[in-house]
């Protein structure tokens, strides 16, 4: 999976369950740009979960073994520097069994 953003415009692009890091990053950037953003890749993740949390003055991305753990970490960090911290994106990219 991957997350791309244009922070000043509040635009998010994401990808999940792509077959490669490159494909996930490309999809997230394309989705963000299609929404009118001047985008920056924030994170790619594999076999784990990711969240994007934002408050009044900052946004954070975090990856961890579950959405709950990633949310807890990101919300805690966001609350240290701002208020009204909320989850705006959460997703997991789990391993796939290949035969």
Buried (B, 14 or more C-beta within 10 A) or exposed (E): BBBBBBBEEEBBBBBBEBEEBEEBBBBBBBBBBEBEBEBEBBBBBBEBBBBBBBBEEBBBBBBBEEBEBBBBBBBEBBEEEBEEBEBEBBBBBEEEEEE
